[in-house]
Amino acid sequence: MRLPVFNPREIPSDSFHDNSDLPALFNRQITREDLMRALAHPTQGVVEHLLRRDTFLTETELRPAAVLILLLESEHGFDVVMTVRAAHLRHHAGQVSFVGGQVEFGETMERAALREAYEEIGVQPDDIEVLGELPVYHTITGFAVTPVVAWMSEQAWHEQSLDIAVDEVDHVFTVPLSHLLDVANTRVHYYTWEERTRQYYSVTFGDYFIWGASMAMLRNLDVLLRDANA
């Protein structure tokens, strides 16, 4: 499969303007209960606002995958665990992503996400509380990705003995969830590929440039949070 090649930082961008009729994200810290309500049963009216695909492939051509959106309890609500992919990887080398990967035969999405988190960065599954799943997102690289949203206490995170799989991950870092969901920090980039105008979202955090499928999944989380907790 031929993929577009470009530096995502160099594609022109605009400020993000939310054209949905959903209320702005509430002005308070997000709680675990807020997250559980948002993930429980998305209303039909809000589904149309979700980002679902960035691929030309059909359903049958996509490979099932799962990522773990691990939220850490922190003084400002939640921090999100993210990784920088190893520089030698074939796809998205050096880019920011969630831990995750292809689902093995017989695995549930939850089990796959927890296994990948353990294999990639050494996070213990027993210390993670799974809260639910976001809608499946279809990536340009040919995966149907289920984002599994989970929670970990601040104490449990500090007690982790992280073991980075250097063949896949360069390093781990955390970002406040509030920073990632803040419209003021969000940019929308447009580019043309195979005669179609496409777009992706990005948020910058220090030297980190977070974009693409990861940001699309976070935008979906934002929509569900605003709908469930308005």
C-alpha positions as CSV (number, residue, x, y, z in Angstrom):
1,M,0.0,0.0,0.0
2,R,1.4,3.4,-1.1
3,L,1.4,6.0,1.7
4,P,1.9,9.7,1.5
5,V,5.3,10.9,2.6
6,F,5.7,14.3,4.3
7,N,6.8,16.0,7.4
8,P,3.6,16.5,9.4
9,R,5.0,19.6,11.1
10,E,5.5,21.4,7.8
11,I,1.9,21.0,6.4
12,P,0.1,24.3,6.7
13,S,-2.5,24.5,9.5
14,D,-5.4,26.5,10.8
15,S,-6.9,27.1,14.2
16,F,-9.4,24.4,15.2
17,H,-13.0,25.6,15.1
18,D,-15.6,23.1,16.5
19,N,-18.6,23.3,14.2
20,S,-20.7,20.8,16.3
21,D,-23.6,21.9,18.4
22,L,-22.1,20.3,21.5
23,P,-21.3,22.5,24.5
24,A,-17.7,23.5,25.2
25,L,-15.7,21.2,27.6
26,F,-16.8,22.0,31.1
27,N,-14.6,24.3,33.1
28,R,-13.6,21.8,35.8
29,Q,-11.3,18.8,36.2
30,I,-12.4,15.6,34.4
31,T,-13.1,12.8,36.8
32,R,-13.1,9.0,36.4
33,E,-16.9,9.1,36.7
34,D,-17.0,11.6,33.8
35,L,-15.0,9.2,31.7
36,M,-17.1,6.2,32.5
37,R,-20.3,8.1,31.6
38,A,-18.8,9.2,28.3
39,L,-17.7,5.7,27.4
40,A,-20.9,3.9,28.4
41,H,-23.3,4.5,25.6
42,P,-22.7,7.2,23.0
43,T,-25.9,8.8,21.9
44,Q,-26.9,8.5,18.2
45,G,-26.8,12.2,17.8
46,V,-23.2,12.5,18.9
47,V,-21.9,9.7,16.7
48,E,-22.1,11.9,13.6
49,H,-19.4,14.2,15.1
50,L,-16.9,11.3,15.6
51,L,-13.8,10.8,13.4
52,R,-14.0,7.3,12.1
53,R,-11.6,6.8,9.2
54,D,-8.5,8.0,7.4
55,T,-8.2,5.3,4.8
56,F,-9.5,4.1,1.4
57,L,-9.5,0.5,2.4
58,T,-12.7,-1.6,2.9
59,E,-13.7,-3.1,6.2
60,T,-12.5,-6.6,5.1
61,E,-9.0,-5.2,4.2
62,L,-8.3,-3.7,7.6
63,R,-6.4,-5.5,10.3
64,P,-7.7,-5.3,13.9
65,A,-5.5,-3.5,16.3
66,A,-5.9,-1.9,19.8
67,V,-4.2,0.9,21.6
68,L,-4.2,1.8,25.3
69,I,-5.1,5.4,26.2
70,L,-3.8,5.2,29.8
71,L,-4.9,8.1,32.0
72,L,-2.9,8.7,35.1
73,E,-4.4,10.4,38.2
74,S,-2.6,13.7,38.7
75,E,-2.9,17.0,40.5
76,H,-4.6,18.6,37.4
77,G,-6.9,15.7,36.7
78,F,-5.3,13.2,34.3
79,D,-2.0,12.8,32.5
80,V,-1.9,10.7,29.3
81,V,0.8,8.2,28.7
82,M,2.4,8.4,25.3
83,T,5.5,7.0,23.6
84,V,7.9,8.1,20.9
85,R,8.3,5.3,18.4
86,A,11.8,4.0,17.7
87,A,13.6,5.7,14.8
88,H,14.2,2.5,12.8
89,L,10.5,1.4,12.4
90,R,9.0,1.1,9.0
91,H,5.9,3.2,9.7
92,H,5.8,6.4,11.7
93,A,9.3,6.2,13.0
94,G,10.1,8.7,15.7
95,Q,6.5,9.8,16.0
96,V,4.3,10.1,19.1
97,S,1.8,7.3,19.6
98,F,-0.1,5.4,22.2
99,V,1.1,1.9,23.2
100,G,-0.6,-0.7,21.2
101,G,-0.5,-3.0,18.2
102,Q,-2.1,-5.8,16.2
103,V,-4.7,-8.0,17.9
104,E,-3.6,-11.7,18.1
105,F,-6.0,-14.5,17.3
106,G,-8.6,-15.1,20.1
107,E,-7.7,-11.8,21.9
108,T,-10.2,-9.2,23.0
109,M,-9.4,-5.6,22.3
110,E,-8.9,-5.0,26.1
111,R,-6.5,-7.9,26.4
112,A,-4.5,-6.9,23.3
113,A,-4.1,-3.3,24.6
114,L,-3.0,-4.4,28.0
115,R,-0.6,-7.0,26.5
116,E,1.0,-4.4,24.2
117,A,1.4,-1.9,27.1
118,Y,3.2,-4.6,29.1
119,E,5.4,-5.7,26.1
120,E,6.2,-2.2,24.9
121,I,6.9,-0.3,28.2
122,G,6.5,-2.8,31.0
123,V,3.3,-1.5,32.6
124,Q,1.7,-4.1,34.8
125,P,-1.9,-5.0,33.7
126,D,-3.0,-5.7,37.3
127,D,-2.4,-2.0,38.1
128,I,-4.7,-0.8,35.3
129,E,-8.4,-0.3,35.5
130,V,-10.1,-0.4,32.1
131,L,-12.9,2.2,31.8
132,G,-14.2,1.4,28.4
133,E,-13.5,1.7,24.6
134,L,-13.8,4.5,22.1
135,P,-15.3,3.8,18.6
136,V,-13.0,2.0,16.2
137,Y,-10.8,4.3,14.1
138,H,-9.6,3.2,10.6
139,T,-6.0,4.3,9.9
140,I,-4.3,5.1,6.6
141,T,-1.8,2.3,7.4
142,G,-4.6,-0.3,7.2
143,F,-5.7,-0.9,10.7
144,A,-9.1,-0.9,12.4
145,V,-8.0,0.4,15.8
146,T,-10.0,0.2,19.0
147,P,-8.8,2.7,21.6
148,V,-9.1,1.2,25.1
149,V,-9.4,3.9,27.8
150,A,-7.9,3.0,31.2
151,W,-7.0,4.6,34.5
152,M,-4.1,4.2,36.9
153,S,-3.5,5.9,40.3
154,E,-0.6,8.3,40.7
155,Q,0.9,6.0,43.3
156,A,0.7,2.9,41.1
157,W,2.3,4.7,38.2
158,H,5.3,5.9,40.3
159,E,5.7,2.3,41.5
160,Q,6.0,0.9,37.9
161,S,9.4,-0.4,36.9
162,L,9.1,0.6,33.2
163,D,10.9,-1.7,30.9
164,I,11.1,-0.1,27.4
165,A,11.2,-2.4,24.4
166,V,13.8,-0.5,22.5
167,D,13.1,-2.2,19.2
168,E,9.7,-0.5,19.3
169,V,9.8,2.5,21.7
170,D,12.4,5.2,22.1
171,H,10.9,6.7,25.3
172,V,7.8,7.4,27.3
173,F,6.4,10.7,28.4
174,T,3.1,12.1,29.8
175,V,0.9,15.0,28.8
176,P,-2.0,16.6,30.7
177,L,-5.3,15.5,29.2
178,S,-6.6,19.0,29.6
179,H,-3.8,20.3,27.3
180,L,-4.6,17.7,24.6
181,L,-8.3,18.5,24.7
182,D,-8.0,22.3,24.8
183,V,-9.3,23.8,21.5
184,A,-6.8,26.7,21.8
185,N,-3.9,24.2,21.5
186,T,-5.4,22.3,18.5
187,R,-4.5,22.9,14.9
188,V,-6.0,21.4,11.7
189,H,-3.7,20.5,8.8
190,Y,-4.9,20.0,5.2
191,Y,-3.1,18.1,2.4
192,T,-4.1,16.4,-0.9
193,W,-3.4,12.7,-1.5
194,E,-4.7,10.7,-4.4
195,E,-7.0,13.5,-5.6
196,R,-8.6,13.9,-2.2
197,T,-8.2,16.6,0.4
198,R,-7.5,15.1,3.8
199,Q,-6.9,16.6,7.2
200,Y,-5.4,15.7,10.5
201,Y,-5.3,17.4,13.9
202,S,-2.2,18.3,15.9
203,V,-1.3,19.5,19.4
204,T,2.2,20.6,20.4
205,F,3.5,19.9,23.9
206,G,7.0,21.2,24.5
207,D,9.1,19.6,21.7
208,Y,6.5,16.9,21.1
209,F,4.2,17.0,18.1
210,I,1.2,14.9,18.6
211,W,-0.9,14.3,15.5
212,G,-2.7,12.0,13.2
213,A,-4.7,9.0,14.5
214,S,-3.7,9.6,18.1
215,M,-5.2,13.1,18.0
216,A,-8.2,11.9,16.1
217,M,-8.9,9.4,18.9
218,L,-8.5,12.1,21.5
219,R,-10.9,14.4,19.6
220,N,-13.4,11.5,19.8
221,L,-12.9,11.3,23.5
222,D,-13.5,15.0,23.8
223,V,-16.8,14.8,21.9
224,L,-18.0,11.9,24.1
225,L,-17.1,13.7,27.2
226,R,-18.9,16.9,26.2
227,D,-22.0,15.0,25.2
228,A,-22.2,12.9,28.3
229,N,-21.3,15.5,30.9
230,A,-23.0,18.7,29.4
